[in-house]
Amino acid sequence: MDVTSGIKTSDVGVAGYILAAIVFLIVPIPSVLLDMLLAFNISIALIIMIRCLYTQEILEMSNFPTILLFTTIFRISLNVSSTRLILTTGNPGNVVTTFGSFVGGGDLIVGAIIFIILLIVQFVVINKGSERVAEVTARFTLDAMPGKQMAIDADLNTGAITDEEAKGRREKLQNEASFFGSMDGATKYVKGDAAAGLIITFINLIGGIVMGVTRGGMGATDALNQYGILTIGDGLVSQIPSLLISLSTGILVTKGSKEADFSGLLVKQLFGLPKALYIVGIVMVFLGIATPLNWVLFVAFGAAFIITGYSMQKSIGEETIEQEVAAEESEAEEIRRPENVVSLLSVDPIELEFGYGIIPLADVNQGGDLLDRVVMIRRQIALELGTVVPIIRLRDNIQLNPNQYIIKIKGIQVTEGEIMFDHYMAMNPGYVEEEIVGIPTQEPSFHLPALWITESQRERAESLGYTVVDPPSIIATHLTEVIRRHIADLLTRQDVQNLVNNLKESNPVLVDELTPSLLNLGEIQKVLQNLLREGLSIRDLLTIFENLADHASSSRDTDVLTEYVRQALKPAISSKYFEPNEVNRVITVDPKVEQEIMGSIKQTEQGAYITLDPERIHAIMEATKIEVAKIEEMGKAAIVVCSPIVRMYFRKLSEDFFDDLIVVSYNEVENNVELQSVGMVTG
């Protein structure tokens, strides 16, 4: 195997850049090579500055803190190499010599002044400002993260963005926070680099004078002049790239626009107001005429500003006309264009529509928290049932009464409700004897009798034992119950595929064994829907799939497979409906009725169905209703227990007569659960 086959050229380049910096700190290099590296260092600094200037998204330079560190250590290594050459040979190369003689004017005092000015500009102005901006930006970015996260969740739940877009926004938010946090620390590199440059220059100057006097036999003045100019040149050649990097840092942390054409935008913002140019032009002309200043220069500048203002005003007027014409053409084109009906064909899985009176409950700016409650509903059901609830779209509907709301599943209205704004709903849990005054109503989720009461009555009602809820809680509870009842119909094949993919990450062998060789995606979907339809969680997907893999080879009837899975989920079912080590009152089914039901089952290729006479079915269900009423009068939930082979058929018979009758088999009850039959369905 070739080890170097996976190494990129960029990897080699970056590694070489860092390793070279380390080597230059230890190994002396010739002056010719130093000239090449100093020129390369200046080029890199210019590239970084221009790249920062035209960066559109700040995360395009997400590795800028690392770049700062790399360039700083490389620049310091060159500084050490040039210092070594100055002190040992007195010839640090063309670049350092030129910067000392040409940029510094060949004069020690002039060069020293220029060098000090550069340090002051970099250290006091640019570094200090960049450091403060980076620090404040990092603090505000971190403080704003929770609010931005909530805004993303709100957009996701209203359907404004998809799951993928929400994931991308969250990732971008995290990256921005990490970037600004890193920049807050990285600006210290630049600040330290400037301080180090000053110290290194001072050491070079002292060392050069000592070397010139003790080793070169020079006088103190000659040594100061020669080594001073070289030292200033060395300082300038290192501080100018450092200044460019500092400037790049300032540009990056202060840049507020996302436009790539930053220079054009900057010019437009600066000279885009003709009124300002007129005023400046008049002031410049006045100064040129009324004062001893050079009138030609000031009048020329004033005239130039006035002409530029006129040109900008004319250009703005033309742009306005063009925008109006373009807008009119766009509207006309939209009118002429055939209606795009494709977007109208999609149906939202879940919709909550409400009248204008409920808008404040959903508007965050007005203190409404309905969006947050929708987020909690999706999380609650995901934890409870193990399936992802589709996006819940919230929209206002002016055709509804102000305080009315409706809930739609796949575009079909399934329920509705009405609230009283600024009121609370009080419900008697059954044991409160003292009555309170209120407007009679009915709780929309469970159709329980209730009262609308005012804010002033709330405290008294709660002290008496009434259950008091506010309007957002009423809507959220109603929506939760509707989703629970229809969650099986909302489970799509794509949802099942996502669940399969998640399980495959940890159990690839099981998934490969089950699908598609034993069961296809649609058959798995039907089994999961059967479980959800009876309120059972599918979070334990591993147990469900293992059981399906065990029995799918003998039967592909999804109803039969569901029964096998239910028996595998015995601990969950038993703990959901029964109390261990206590007597649990239930309803049983007469063995004769069970035998009668089983005798009417007909098996076909499409599955089994019941051929029982409708009158007989009605009689069995009427007997069931009597027993259910008895157990409900005791304040207990009605649970029918029957033999495993009959359970799913009895459940099918009861679906048309009961909304939520619980039917379990003896094989779904744990051994530590004690059952007591308080009634038997005899029919």
C-alpha positions as CSV (number, residue, x, y, z in Angstrom):
1,M,0.0,0.0,0.0
2,D,1.3,3.4,-1.0
3,V,1.3,5.6,2.2
4,T,1.7,8.8,0.2
5,S,-1.3,8.1,-2.1
6,G,-3.7,10.0,0.3
7,I,-1.5,13.0,0.9
8,K,-2.6,16.2,-0.9
9,T,-0.4,18.9,-2.3
10,S,-2.1,21.4,0.0
11,D,-1.2,19.2,3.0
12,V,2.4,19.1,2.0
13,G,2.5,22.9,1.5
14,V,0.9,23.7,4.9
15,A,3.2,21.3,6.7
16,G,6.2,22.6,4.8
17,Y,5.3,26.2,5.8
18,I,5.1,25.4,9.5
19,L,8.2,23.1,9.5
20,A,10.2,25.7,7.6
21,A,9.4,28.3,10.3
22,I,10.7,25.9,13.0
23,V,13.8,25.1,11.0
24,F,14.6,28.8,10.4
25,L,14.6,29.3,14.2
26,I,17.5,26.8,14.5
27,V,19.4,26.6,11.2
28,P,21.1,29.7,9.7
29,I,20.0,30.5,6.2
30,P,21.9,32.4,3.4
31,S,20.9,36.0,2.6
32,V,19.7,35.1,-0.9
33,L,17.2,32.6,0.6
34,L,16.2,35.1,3.2
35,D,15.4,37.7,0.4
36,M,13.1,35.1,-1.3
37,L,11.3,34.2,2.0
38,L,10.8,37.9,3.0
39,A,9.3,38.6,-0.5
40,F,7.1,35.6,-0.1
41,N,6.0,36.7,3.4
42,I,5.0,40.2,2.0
43,S,3.0,38.4,-0.8
44,I,1.1,36.2,1.7
45,A,0.2,39.2,3.8
46,L,-1.2,41.1,0.7
47,I,-3.2,38.0,-0.4
48,I,-4.7,37.7,3.1
49,M,-5.7,41.4,3.2
50,I,-7.3,41.4,-0.3
51,R,-9.1,38.1,0.5
52,C,-10.6,39.5,3.7
53,L,-11.6,42.6,1.8
54,Y,-13.7,40.6,-0.7
55,T,-15.0,37.9,1.6
56,Q,-18.8,37.6,1.3
57,E,-19.6,35.3,4.2
58,I,-17.4,35.6,7.2
59,L,-17.3,31.8,7.5
60,E,-15.4,31.7,4.2
61,M,-12.4,32.7,6.3
62,S,-13.3,30.3,9.2
63,N,-9.7,29.3,9.6
64,F,-8.4,32.8,9.9
65,P,-7.4,32.4,13.5
66,T,-5.2,29.5,12.5
67,I,-3.8,31.5,9.6
68,L,-2.9,34.3,12.1
69,L,-1.0,31.8,14.2
70,F,0.9,30.3,11.2
71,T,1.9,33.7,9.7
72,T,3.0,35.0,13.0
73,I,5.3,32.1,13.8
74,F,6.7,32.2,10.2
75,R,7.3,36.0,10.4
76,I,9.1,35.6,13.8
77,S,11.3,32.9,12.4
78,L,12.3,35.2,9.5
79,N,13.0,37.9,12.0
80,V,15.3,35.6,14.0
81,S,17.1,34.6,10.8
82,S,17.7,38.2,9.7
83,T,18.9,39.1,13.2
84,R,21.4,36.2,13.0
85,L,22.7,37.5,9.7
86,I,22.9,41.1,10.9
87,L,24.9,40.1,13.9
88,T,27.2,37.5,12.3
89,T,27.9,38.8,8.8
90,G,26.5,42.3,8.7
91,N,24.8,41.4,5.4
92,P,21.2,40.3,5.9
93,G,20.4,40.5,2.2
94,N,18.9,42.9,-0.4
95,V,15.4,43.2,1.1
96,V,16.4,44.2,4.6
97,T,19.2,46.6,3.4
98,T,16.8,48.2,0.9
99,F,14.1,48.7,3.6
100,G,16.7,50.3,5.9
101,S,18.2,52.6,3.3
102,F,15.4,53.4,0.8
103,V,12.2,53.2,3.0
104,G,14.1,54.8,5.9
105,G,15.8,57.4,3.6
106,G,19.3,56.1,4.5
107,D,19.0,58.0,7.8
108,L,18.9,56.3,11.1
109,I,16.7,58.9,12.7
110,V,14.2,59.0,9.8
111,G,14.1,55.2,9.7
112,A,13.6,55.0,13.5
113,I,10.8,57.6,13.3
114,I,9.0,55.7,10.5
115,F,9.4,52.4,12.4
116,I,8.0,53.9,15.6
117,I,5.0,55.4,13.6
118,L,4.3,52.0,12.1
119,L,4.3,50.4,15.6
120,I,2.1,53.1,17.0
121,V,-0.5,52.7,14.2
122,Q,-0.4,49.0,14.5
123,F,-0.3,48.6,18.2
124,V,-2.4,51.5,19.4
125,V,-4.9,51.9,16.6
126,I,-5.5,48.8,14.5
127,N,-4.7,46.1,17.1
128,K,-6.5,47.7,19.9
129,G,-9.6,48.4,17.8
130,S,-9.7,44.9,16.3
131,E,-9.2,43.3,19.7
132,R,-12.1,45.2,21.2
133,V,-14.4,44.6,18.2
134,A,-13.6,40.8,18.2
135,E,-14.2,40.7,22.0
136,V,-17.6,42.5,21.8
137,T,-18.7,40.5,18.7
138,A,-17.9,37.2,20.4
139,R,-19.8,38.2,23.5
140,F,-22.9,39.3,21.5
141,T,-22.8,36.3,19.2
142,L,-22.8,33.9,22.2
143,D,-25.5,35.9,24.0
144,A,-27.7,35.9,20.9
145,M,-27.4,32.1,20.3
146,P,-30.4,31.0,22.3
147,G,-32.7,33.5,20.6
148,K,-31.4,32.5,17.2
149,Q,-31.9,28.9,18.0
150,M,-35.5,29.6,19.0
151,A,-36.1,31.5,15.8
152,I,-34.9,28.6,13.8
153,D,-37.2,26.2,15.7
154,A,-40.1,28.6,15.1
155,D,-39.4,28.8,11.4
156,L,-39.1,25.0,11.3
157,N,-42.4,24.5,13.0
158,T,-44.3,27.0,10.9
159,G,-43.0,25.3,7.7
160,A,-41.0,28.3,6.6
161,I,-37.9,26.1,6.4
162,T,-37.2,22.4,6.0
163,D,-35.4,20.1,8.4
164,E,-32.3,20.3,6.2
165,E,-32.4,24.1,6.1
166,A,-32.8,24.2,9.9
167,K,-29.9,21.8,10.3
168,G,-27.8,24.0,8.1
169,R,-28.7,27.2,10.0
170,R,-27.9,25.6,13.3
171,E,-24.5,24.4,12.0
172,K,-23.8,27.8,10.6
173,L,-24.8,29.4,14.0
174,Q,-22.4,27.1,15.8
175,N,-19.6,27.8,13.4
176,E,-20.0,31.6,13.7
177,A,-19.9,31.3,17.5
178,S,-16.8,29.2,17.3
179,F,-15.2,31.6,14.8
180,F,-15.8,34.7,16.8
181,G,-14.7,33.0,20.0
182,S,-11.5,32.0,18.3
183,M,-11.0,35.5,16.9
184,D,-11.3,36.9,20.3
185,G,-8.2,35.0,21.3
186,A,-6.4,35.2,17.9
187,T,-6.2,39.0,18.1
188,K,-3.8,38.5,21.0
189,Y,-1.4,36.9,18.5
190,V,-1.3,40.1,16.5
191,K,-1.0,42.3,19.6
192,G,1.8,40.2,20.9
193,D,3.6,40.1,17.5
194,A,3.8,43.9,17.5
195,A,5.2,44.0,21.0
196,A,7.7,41.3,20.1
197,G,8.8,43.3,17.0
198,L,9.6,46.3,19.2
199,I,11.6,44.2,21.7
200,I,13.5,42.3,18.9
201,T,14.4,45.6,17.2
202,F,15.7,47.1,20.4
203,I,17.8,43.9,21.1
204,N,19.1,43.9,17.5
205,L,20.2,47.6,17.9
206,I,22.1,46.9,21.2
207,G,23.5,43.6,19.9
208,G,24.6,45.2,16.6
209,I,26.4,48.1,18.4
210,V,28.2,45.6,20.7
211,M,29.2,43.4,17.8
212,G,30.5,46.3,15.7
213,V,32.5,47.7,18.6
214,T,33.9,44.5,20.0
215,R,34.2,42.3,16.9
216,G,34.4,44.7,14.0
217,G,36.7,47.3,15.5
218,M,34.3,50.1,14.7
219,G,33.6,53.2,16.6
220,A,30.4,53.5,18.6
221,T,29.0,56.1,16.1
222,D,29.8,54.1,13.0
223,A,28.4,50.9,14.6
224,L,25.3,52.7,15.6
225,N,24.8,54.1,12.1
226,Q,25.5,50.9,10.2
227,Y,23.7,48.4,12.5
228,G,21.0,50.9,13.3
229,I,20.0,51.2,9.7
230,L,20.1,47.4,9.2
231,T,18.0,46.9,12.4
232,I,15.4,49.5,11.3
233,G,15.3,47.8,7.9
234,D,14.8,44.4,9.6
235,G,12.1,45.9,11.7
236,L,10.3,47.5,8.8
237,V,10.4,44.4,6.6
238,S,8.8,42.4,9.4
239,Q,6.4,45.0,10.7
240,I,4.9,45.9,7.3
241,P,3.5,42.4,6.7
242,S,2.4,42.4,10.3
243,L,0.6,45.6,9.7
244,L,-1.2,44.1,6.7
245,I,-2.2,41.1,8.7
246,S,-3.5,43.4,11.5
247,L,-5.4,45.4,8.9
248,S,-6.9,42.1,7.6
249,T,-8.0,41.2,11.1
250,G,-9.7,44.6,11.5
251,I,-11.4,44.3,8.1
252,L,-12.8,40.8,8.8
253,V,-14.2,41.6,12.3
254,T,-15.7,45.0,11.3
255,K,-17.1,44.1,7.9
256,G,-20.9,44.3,8.1
257,S,-21.8,43.6,4.5
258,K,-22.2,40.3,2.9
259,E,-21.6,41.8,-0.6
260,A,-18.6,40.5,-2.5
261,D,-18.3,43.9,-4.2
262,F,-17.2,45.5,-1.0
263,S,-15.4,48.4,-2.6
264,G,-18.3,49.3,-4.8
265,L,-20.7,49.2,-1.9
266,L,-18.3,51.3,0.2
267,V,-18.1,54.0,-2.5
268,K,-21.8,53.9,-2.9
269,Q,-22.5,54.3,0.8
270,L,-19.9,57.1,1.1
271,F,-20.8,59.1,-2.0
272,G,-24.4,57.9,-2.5
273,L,-26.0,61.0,-1.0
274,P,-25.9,64.0,-3.5
275,K,-26.9,66.5,-0.8
276,A,-23.8,65.7,1.2
277,L,-21.6,66.2,-1.8
278,Y,-23.2,69.6,-2.6
279,I,-22.6,70.8,0.9
280,V,-19.0,69.7,1.0
281,G,-18.4,71.2,-2.5
282,I,-19.8,74.6,-1.4
283,V,-17.7,74.5,1.8
284,M,-14.5,73.7,-0.1
285,V,-15.2,76.5,-2.7
286,F,-15.8,79.0,0.2
287,L,-12.6,78.0,1.9
288,G,-10.6,78.5,-1.3
289,I,-12.1,82.0,-1.9
290,A,-12.5,83.4,1.6
291,T,-9.2,82.2,3.1
292,P,-5.5,82.5,2.2
293,L,-5.6,78.7,1.3
294,N,-4.6,77.7,-2.2
295,W,-7.8,78.7,-4.0
296,V,-7.0,76.7,-7.2
297,L,-6.8,73.5,-5.2
298,F,-9.8,74.1,-3.0
299,V,-12.1,75.4,-5.7
300,A,-11.1,72.5,-7.9
301,F,-12.0,70.0,-5.2
302,G,-15.2,71.8,-4.5
303,A,-16.2,71.8,-8.1
304,A,-15.4,68.1,-8.4
305,F,-17.6,67.3,-5.5
306,I,-20.5,69.4,-6.9
307,I,-20.2,67.7,-10.3
308,T,-20.0,64.3,-8.6
309,G,-23.2,65.1,-6.6
310,Y,-25.0,66.1,-9.7
311,S,-23.9,62.9,-11.5
312,M,-25.0,60.7,-8.5
313,Q,-28.4,62.5,-8.3
314,K,-29.0,61.8,-12.0
315,S,-27.8,58.2,-11.7
316,I,-30.1,57.6,-8.7
317,G,-33.1,59.0,-10.6
318,E,-32.4,56.7,-13.6
319,E,-32.1,53.7,-11.2
320,T,-35.4,54.6,-9.6
321,I,-37.1,54.8,-13.0
322,E,-35.5,51.5,-14.1
323,Q,-36.7,49.8,-10.8
324,E,-40.2,51.1,-11.3
325,V,-40.3,49.9,-14.9
326,A,-38.8,46.5,-13.9
327,A,-41.4,46.1,-11.1
328,E,-44.3,47.0,-13.5
329,E,-42.9,44.6,-16.1
330,S,-42.6,41.9,-13.5
331,E,-46.1,42.4,-12.3
332,A,-47.4,42.3,-15.8
333,E,-45.4,39.1,-16.5
334,E,-46.8,37.5,-13.4
335,I,-50.3,38.4,-14.6
336,R,-49.7,37.0,-18.1
337,R,-48.0,33.8,-16.8
338,P,-50.2,30.7,-16.4
339,E,-50.9,29.8,-12.8
340,N,-48.3,27.5,-11.5
341,V,-50.5,24.9,-9.9
342,V,-47.7,22.5,-8.9
343,S,-47.2,24.4,-5.6
344,L,-50.9,24.1,-4.9
345,L,-50.9,20.3,-5.1
346,S,-48.9,19.7,-2.0
347,V,-50.8,19.0,1.2
348,D,-49.5,19.9,4.7
349,P,-49.6,16.9,7.0
350,I,-50.8,18.9,10.0
351,E,-52.3,22.4,9.9
352,L,-53.6,24.6,12.8
353,E,-55.7,27.5,11.4
354,F,-57.1,30.2,13.7
355,G,-59.1,33.4,13.7
356,Y,-57.5,36.8,14.1
357,G,-58.3,36.9,17.8
358,I,-55.9,34.1,18.5
359,I,-53.0,35.7,16.5
360,P,-51.5,37.3,19.7
361,L,-51.1,33.8,21.2
362,A,-48.9,32.8,18.2
363,D,-47.0,36.1,17.8
364,V,-43.8,36.1,19.7
365,N,-43.6,39.9,19.5
366,Q,-46.9,40.1,21.5
367,G,-45.7,37.7,24.1
368,G,-47.4,34.6,22.6
369,D,-45.7,31.2,23.2
370,L,-47.9,29.0,20.9
371,L,-44.9,28.4,18.6
372,D,-42.8,27.2,21.6
373,R,-45.6,24.9,22.6
374,V,-45.7,23.4,19.1
375,V,-42.0,22.7,19.4
376,M,-42.6,20.9,22.7
377,I,-45.5,18.9,21.2
378,R,-43.2,17.5,18.6
379,R,-40.5,16.6,21.1
380,Q,-43.0,15.2,23.6
381,I,-44.6,12.8,21.0
382,A,-41.2,11.8,19.6
383,L,-40.1,10.8,23.1
384,E,-43.4,9.1,23.9
385,L,-44.1,7.2,20.6
386,G,-40.7,7.1,19.0
387,T,-41.7,8.7,15.7
388,V,-41.0,12.2,14.3
389,V,-44.1,14.4,14.0
390,P,-44.3,16.2,10.6
391,I,-44.0,20.0,10.4
392,I,-47.0,21.6,12.0
393,R,-48.0,24.6,9.9
394,L,-49.7,27.5,11.7
395,R,-51.7,30.1,9.8
396,D,-54.4,32.6,10.4
397,N,-57.7,32.3,8.6
398,I,-59.9,35.4,8.3
399,Q,-62.9,33.2,7.4
400,L,-63.0,31.7,10.9
401,N,-64.6,33.4,13.9
402,P,-62.1,35.5,15.8
403,N,-61.5,33.0,18.6
404,Q,-62.1,29.8,16.6
405,Y,-59.4,27.4,15.5
406,I,-59.5,24.3,13.4
407,I,-57.0,21.4,13.0
408,K,-56.5,19.7,9.7
409,I,-54.8,16.4,9.0
410,K,-53.6,16.1,5.3
411,G,-55.8,19.0,4.3
412,I,-59.0,17.6,5.9
413,Q,-60.5,19.2,9.0
414,V,-60.7,16.7,11.8
415,T,-61.7,18.9,14.7
416,E,-62.3,22.5,15.8
417,G,-62.5,24.5,19.0
418,E,-63.1,27.9,20.3
419,I,-61.5,29.8,23.2
420,M,-62.3,33.0,25.1
421,F,-59.4,35.4,25.1
422,D,-58.4,36.7,28.5
423,H,-60.3,33.9,30.2
424,Y,-59.3,30.5,31.7
425,M,-60.9,27.1,31.5
426,A,-61.8,25.5,34.8
427,M,-62.6,21.8,35.1
428,N,-63.9,19.9,38.0
429,P,-61.7,16.8,38.5
430,G,-64.8,15.1,40.1
431,Y,-64.3,15.6,43.8
432,V,-64.9,19.3,44.2
433,E,-68.3,20.0,45.6
434,E,-68.3,23.8,45.8
435,E,-69.4,25.4,42.5
436,I,-68.0,28.6,40.9
437,V,-69.6,31.0,38.5
438,G,-68.6,30.9,34.9
439,I,-69.7,30.4,31.3
440,P,-70.5,26.7,30.7
441,T,-68.4,25.1,27.9
442,Q,-66.8,21.8,27.0
443,E,-63.1,20.9,27.0
444,P,-62.3,20.3,23.3
445,S,-59.8,17.4,23.7
446,F,-61.8,15.0,25.9
447,H,-65.2,16.7,25.8
448,L,-65.4,17.2,29.5
449,P,-67.7,19.8,31.1
450,A,-65.9,23.0,32.0
451,L,-66.3,26.7,32.8
452,W,-64.8,29.8,31.3
453,I,-63.7,32.0,34.2
454,T,-61.9,35.4,34.5
455,E,-58.4,36.1,35.8
456,S,-59.9,37.4,39.1
457,Q,-61.6,34.0,39.7
458,R,-58.5,31.9,38.8
459,E,-56.9,31.9,42.3
460,R,-60.1,30.9,44.0
461,A,-60.9,28.1,41.5
462,E,-57.4,26.6,42.0
463,S,-57.7,26.8,45.8
464,L,-61.0,24.8,45.6
465,G,-59.3,22.1,43.6
466,Y,-60.4,23.0,40.0
467,T,-58.0,22.3,37.2
468,V,-57.4,25.7,35.6
469,V,-55.7,26.1,32.2
470,D,-55.0,29.0,29.9
471,P,-56.0,29.3,26.2
472,P,-52.6,28.3,24.7
473,S,-52.6,25.2,26.9
474,I,-56.1,24.3,25.7
475,I,-55.0,24.6,22.0
476,A,-51.7,22.8,22.6
477,T,-53.4,19.9,24.5
478,H,-56.1,19.6,21.8
479,L,-53.5,19.5,19.0
480,T,-51.4,16.9,20.9
481,E,-54.4,14.6,21.3
482,V,-55.3,15.0,17.6
483,I,-51.8,14.1,16.6
484,R,-51.8,11.1,18.9
485,R,-55.0,9.8,17.3
486,H,-53.7,10.3,13.7
487,I,-50.0,9.6,14.2
488,A,-50.3,6.2,12.5
489,D,-51.7,7.8,9.3
490,L,-48.9,10.5,9.4
491,L,-46.2,7.9,9.4
492,T,-44.9,7.8,5.8
493,R,-42.6,5.4,4.0
494,Q,-40.0,8.1,4.0
495,D,-40.3,8.3,7.8
496,V,-39.9,4.6,8.0
497,Q,-36.8,4.8,5.7
498,N,-35.3,7.4,8.0
499,L,-35.9,5.1,11.1
500,V,-34.4,2.2,9.2
501,N,-31.3,4.3,8.3
502,N,-30.8,5.3,11.9
503,L,-31.0,1.8,13.1
504,K,-28.7,0.6,10.4
505,E,-25.9,2.8,11.8
506,S,-25.7,0.7,14.9
507,N,-27.2,-2.7,13.7
508,P,-26.4,-3.1,10.0
509,V,-26.6,-6.9,10.2
510,L,-30.2,-6.9,11.5
511,V,-31.4,-4.4,9.0
512,D,-29.8,-6.2,6.0
513,E,-31.4,-9.5,7.2
514,L,-34.9,-8.0,7.5
515,T,-35.2,-5.7,4.5
516,P,-35.7,-6.0,1.6
517,S,-35.3,-9.8,1.6
518,L,-37.9,-10.7,4.2
519,L,-40.1,-7.6,4.4
520,N,-40.3,-4.5,2.1
521,L,-40.6,-1.0,3.4
522,G,-44.4,-0.9,3.0
523,E,-44.9,-4.0,5.1
524,I,-42.7,-2.6,7.9
525,Q,-44.7,0.6,7.7
526,K,-48.0,-1.2,8.2
527,V,-46.6,-3.0,11.3
528,L,-45.4,0.2,12.8
529,Q,-48.7,1.9,12.0
530,N,-50.6,-0.9,13.7
531,L,-48.6,-0.3,16.9
532,L,-49.0,3.4,16.8
533,R,-52.7,3.1,16.1
534,E,-53.1,1.5,19.5
535,G,-50.9,4.0,21.2
536,L,-47.8,1.9,21.5
537,S,-44.3,3.4,21.2
538,I,-42.0,2.3,18.4
539,R,-38.9,3.7,20.1
540,D,-37.6,0.2,20.8
541,L,-37.0,-0.4,17.1
542,L,-34.3,-2.9,17.7
543,T,-36.7,-5.3,19.5
544,I,-39.4,-4.7,16.9
545,F,-37.0,-5.5,14.0
546,E,-35.5,-8.5,15.7
547,N,-39.0,-10.0,16.2
548,L,-40.0,-9.2,12.7
549,A,-36.8,-11.0,11.4
550,D,-37.7,-14.0,13.5
551,H,-41.2,-14.4,12.2
552,A,-41.3,-12.8,8.7
553,S,-40.0,-16.1,7.1
554,S,-43.1,-17.9,8.3
555,S,-45.7,-15.2,7.7
556,R,-45.9,-11.9,5.8
557,D,-49.4,-11.0,7.1
558,T,-48.7,-7.6,8.8
559,D,-51.5,-8.1,11.3
560,V,-50.1,-11.4,12.5
561,L,-46.6,-9.9,12.6
562,T,-48.0,-7.1,14.7
563,E,-49.2,-9.6,17.2
564,Y,-45.8,-11.2,17.4
565,V,-44.2,-7.8,18.0
566,R,-46.7,-6.9,20.7
567,Q,-45.8,-10.1,22.6
568,A,-42.1,-9.1,22.3
569,L,-43.1,-5.7,23.7
570,K,-44.8,-7.3,26.7
571,P,-42.8,-5.3,29.4
572,A,-43.8,-2.0,27.7
573,I,-47.4,-2.9,27.2
574,S,-47.8,-4.3,30.7
575,S,-46.3,-1.3,32.4
576,K,-48.4,1.0,30.3
577,Y,-51.8,-0.4,31.3
578,F,-51.3,-2.3,34.6
579,E,-49.9,-1.7,38.0
580,P,-47.6,-4.5,39.2
581,N,-48.2,-6.2,42.5
582,E,-51.7,-4.8,42.6
583,V,-55.2,-6.1,41.7
584,N,-56.1,-4.7,38.2
585,R,-59.7,-4.8,37.3
586,V,-60.3,-5.9,33.7
587,I,-63.0,-7.2,31.3
588,T,-62.6,-10.7,29.9
589,V,-64.2,-12.4,26.9
590,D,-66.4,-15.5,27.1
591,P,-64.5,-18.5,25.6
592,K,-67.6,-19.3,23.6
593,V,-67.5,-15.8,22.0
594,E,-63.8,-16.2,21.3
595,Q,-64.5,-19.5,19.6
596,E,-67.3,-18.0,17.6
597,I,-65.1,-15.2,16.4
598,M,-62.3,-17.6,15.4
599,G,-64.7,-19.8,13.6
600,S,-65.8,-16.8,11.4
601,I,-62.2,-16.0,10.2
602,K,-61.5,-16.4,6.5
603,Q,-58.0,-16.5,5.3
604,T,-57.1,-15.0,1.9
605,E,-53.9,-13.9,0.1
606,Q,-54.6,-10.3,1.1
607,G,-55.0,-11.3,4.8
608,A,-57.8,-12.5,7.1
609,Y,-61.2,-11.0,7.6
610,I,-64.3,-11.7,9.8
611,T,-67.4,-13.2,8.3
612,L,-69.5,-12.9,11.4
613,D,-73.2,-11.8,11.0
614,P,-73.6,-8.0,11.5
615,E,-76.4,-8.6,14.0
616,R,-74.1,-10.9,16.0
617,I,-71.3,-8.4,15.9
618,H,-73.7,-5.8,17.2
619,A,-74.9,-8.0,20.0
620,I,-71.3,-8.7,21.1
621,M,-70.4,-5.0,21.1
622,E,-73.5,-4.1,23.0
623,A,-72.5,-6.6,25.7
624,T,-69.0,-5.1,25.7
625,K,-70.6,-1.6,26.2
626,I,-72.4,-2.8,29.2
627,E,-69.2,-4.2,30.8
628,V,-67.2,-1.0,29.8
629,A,-69.8,1.2,31.5
630,K,-69.6,-0.8,34.7
631,I,-65.8,-0.5,35.0
632,E,-65.9,3.2,34.1
633,E,-68.3,3.8,36.9
634,M,-65.6,2.5,39.2
635,G,-63.3,5.2,37.9
636,K,-61.1,2.8,36.0
637,A,-60.0,2.7,32.4
638,A,-61.8,-0.1,30.5
639,I,-59.3,-2.9,29.5
640,V,-60.4,-6.0,27.7
641,V,-58.2,-9.1,28.1
642,C,-58.6,-12.1,25.8
643,S,-56.6,-14.9,24.3
644,P,-53.7,-14.0,21.9
645,I,-55.3,-15.6,18.9
646,V,-58.5,-13.5,19.3
647,R,-57.0,-10.2,20.3
648,M,-56.5,-8.5,16.9
649,Y,-59.9,-9.6,15.6
650,F,-61.8,-8.4,18.7
651,R,-59.9,-5.1,18.4
652,K,-61.0,-4.8,14.8
653,L,-64.6,-5.5,15.8
654,S,-64.5,-2.8,18.5
655,E,-63.0,-0.1,16.3
656,D,-66.3,1.0,14.9
657,F,-68.0,1.1,18.3
658,F,-65.3,2.5,20.6
659,D,-62.8,5.3,20.1
660,D,-60.1,4.1,22.4
661,L,-61.0,0.7,23.9
662,I,-57.8,-1.0,25.1
663,V,-57.6,-4.7,24.1
664,V,-54.7,-6.8,25.2
665,S,-53.9,-10.5,25.3
666,Y,-52.8,-12.7,28.2
667,N,-49.4,-13.0,26.5
668,E,-48.9,-9.3,26.8
669,V,-49.3,-9.2,30.6
670,E,-46.2,-9.7,32.9
671,N,-46.3,-12.4,35.5
672,N,-46.2,-10.0,38.5
673,V,-49.5,-8.4,37.3
674,E,-52.6,-9.7,39.1
675,L,-55.8,-9.4,37.1
676,Q,-59.4,-9.5,38.4
677,S,-62.3,-9.9,36.0
678,V,-65.2,-7.6,36.9
679,G,-67.2,-8.5,33.8
680,M,-67.3,-10.9,30.9
681,V,-68.4,-10.2,27.3
682,T,-70.9,-13.0,26.7
683,G,-72.9,-11.6,23.9
